[in-house]
Amino acid sequence: MPRLCSFSGHEVEHKPQSNCWDNAPMESFYSRLKIELIYSMDFCSISELKLSIFEYIEIFYNRQRRNSGLGYVSPGTYEQTLLAASLGGLLFAGNNSTNDE
C-alpha cells in the first residue's frame, strides 16, 4: 500500500520482500566488468568508455571469457562442442545401414 514520504511529499510504494539471490548474477557481472575493464584502463571520453564496455560485453564476455557454469570453457567453445556432438550423433545415426548381399 502506498504511503506518503514525510520529507518530500511523494508517494512511496515498497515492494514485497524478494529472494536475496535474485540480483546475484548482475552483481557478479558488474564486479567482473569493473575488475577486468574499468579499473585497468584510463578513458579519455564517455564515448571511449561506452565503446570499451560494448566490446567487453559483445566480444570478450559473451564469446571468449571462460565460464564456470560451462565447465570453464568459453561460450563459443561450449557451443562448438555441443554442435559437434549433435552432428556426430546425426552422422552416426545415418551410418546404421546394413548391407545384406
Secondary structure, 3 states (H helix, E strand, C coil): CCEECCCCCCEECCCCCCCCCCCHHHHHHHHHHHHHHHCCCCCCCHHHHHHHHHHHHHHHHCCCCCEHHHCCECHHHHHHHHHHHHHHHHHHHHCCCCCCC
